[in-house]
Amino acid sequence: MNDQQTEIDAIEELETAWSQAEMAGDTGTLEAISTSDFVFVGPFGFVLDKQQWLERYRSGALLTGSLLLEDPAIRVYGEAAVTIARHLQRASYKGQPADGQFRTTHIDVRVDGRWLLAGIHLSPIGGPPPFAWPDEQRAREGTPPTGASGQ
């Protein structure tokens, strides 16, 4: 196994530990596998520091029933790595459904030989914008064709 694959395997282990800890509400593990300056950017642009992120679990406000990262693509850059994946979750926040499909970016850094999460960013997955629709759909929806005035 080459060094690059060894690093990718270690990051995959980190991602597995993270998802299992999120589902279990295991703040001890989440704290241990993240940097002190960890930042979470939610799917609607809100930003949480590490303590705010953990408090959602400590308080019981956030309950994650299932969490899956599909098709993760991991790129290693020395002491840093980026994972981009499809994030699927079944969850509730303060009793309200928080299910979703997101594109996620995880920023990982190696600290003292160990990979840690430095940041997570979620973005909702939607369909293509109107300018990318096929001509037939634009005609049905009444959207001007690509390149028309205002596009």
C-alpha positions in Angstrom: 0.0 0.0 0.0 1.4 3.4 -0.9 1.7 6.4 1.5 -1.2 8.2 -0.3 -3.5 5.3 0.2 -2.5 5.0 3.9 -3.4 8.6 4.4 -6.7 8.2 2.6 -7.5 5.1 4.8 -6.8 7.1 7.9 -9.1 9.9 6.8 -11.8 7.4 6.0 -11.5 6.0 9.5 -11.9 9.6 10.8 -15.0 10.1 8.7 -16.5 6.8 10.0 -15.7 7.8 13.6 -17.4 11.2 13.0 -20.6 9.8 11.5 -20.9 7.2 14.3 -20.3 9.8 17.0 -22.9 12.1 15.4 -25.5 9.3 15.3 -24.7 8.4 18.9 -24.6 12.0 20.2 -21.1 11.1 21.5 -19.7 14.5 22.3 -16.6 13.0 23.9 -15.6 11.4 20.5 -16.6 14.5 18.5 -14.5 16.6 20.8 -11.5 14.3 20.5 -11.6 14.0 16.7 -11.9 17.8 16.0 -9.5 20.6 16.3 -9.9 23.2 19.0 -10.8 25.8 16.4 -13.2 23.6 14.5 -15.9 25.4 12.5 -19.2 24.0 11.2 -21.1 25.8 8.4 -24.7 24.6 8.2 -26.8 24.1 5.1 -28.4 27.6 5.4 -25.1 29.4 6.0 -25.1 29.6 9.8 -21.7 29.2 11.4 -21.0 27.3 14.7 -17.8 27.2 16.6 -16.8 23.9 18.2 -18.6 24.5 21.5 -21.8 25.5 19.8 -21.6 22.5 17.5 -21.1 20.2 20.5 -23.8 21.8 22.6 -26.5 20.8 20.1 -25.8 17.2 21.1 -25.1 17.9 24.8 -28.5 19.6 25.1 -30.3 16.9 23.2 -31.6 19.5 20.7 -30.1 17.6 17.7 -30.8 13.9 17.3 -29.3 12.1 14.3 -31.0 8.8 13.4 -28.9 8.0 10.4 -26.0 9.7 8.6 -24.3 8.5 5.5 -21.5 9.9 3.3 -21.9 8.7 -0.2 -19.1 8.7 -2.8 -16.5 10.5 -0.8 -13.6 12.0 -2.8 -10.6 12.5 -0.6 -7.6 14.7 -1.6 -4.5 14.9 0.6 -2.3 18.0 0.5 0.6 17.2 2.9 -0.7 17.9 6.4 -4.2 18.9 5.2 -7.0 17.0 3.3 -10.3 17.8 1.8 -13.2 15.3 1.6 -16.2 16.1 -0.7 -19.2 13.8 -0.5 -22.9 13.5 -0.6 -24.3 13.7 3.0 -27.6 12.0 3.7 -29.2 12.4 7.1 -32.3 11.6 9.1 -32.4 13.9 12.0 -34.4 16.2 14.2 -33.6 19.5 15.8 -35.6 20.6 18.8 -38.3 18.1 17.7 -38.5 19.3 14.1 -37.4 17.2 11.1 -33.9 18.1 10.0 -33.6 15.4 7.3 -31.7 16.3 4.2 -29.4 15.6 1.3 -26.4 17.9 1.2 -23.1 18.2 -0.6 -20.5 18.3 2.2 -16.9 19.5 2.4 -14.8 18.2 5.3 -11.5 19.9 6.0 -9.0 17.6 7.8 -5.6 18.4 9.3 -2.9 16.2 10.6 -1.9 17.3 14.2 0.9 15.4 15.9 0.5 12.6 13.4 -3.2 12.2 13.9 -6.0 13.3 11.4 -8.6 15.7 12.9 -11.7 17.5 11.6 -11.0 21.2 11.3 -14.3 22.1 9.5 -17.5 20.9 7.9 -19.5 22.8 5.4 -23.0 21.6 4.2 -24.8 22.9 1.1 -28.3 21.8 0.0 -28.4 19.7 -3.1 -31.0 21.1 -5.6 -31.6 20.7 -9.2 -29.9 22.7 -11.9 -30.7 26.4 -12.2 -33.0 27.5 -15.0 -30.2 28.6 -17.3 -29.0 24.9 -17.3 -32.4 23.4 -18.1 -32.8 21.6 -21.4 -34.6 23.8 -24.1 -37.8 21.8 -23.8 -38.0 22.5 -20.0 -37.3 26.2 -20.5 -40.1 26.3 -23.1 -42.5 24.6 -20.6 -41.5 26.8 -17.7 -41.4 30.0 -19.6 -37.7 30.7 -18.9 -35.8 32.6 -21.5 -33.2 30.5 -23.4 -29.6 30.6 -22.4 -27.9 33.8 -23.5 -31.1 35.8 -23.7 -31.3 39.2 -22.1 -30.9 39.1 -18.4 -29.1 35.7 -18.4 
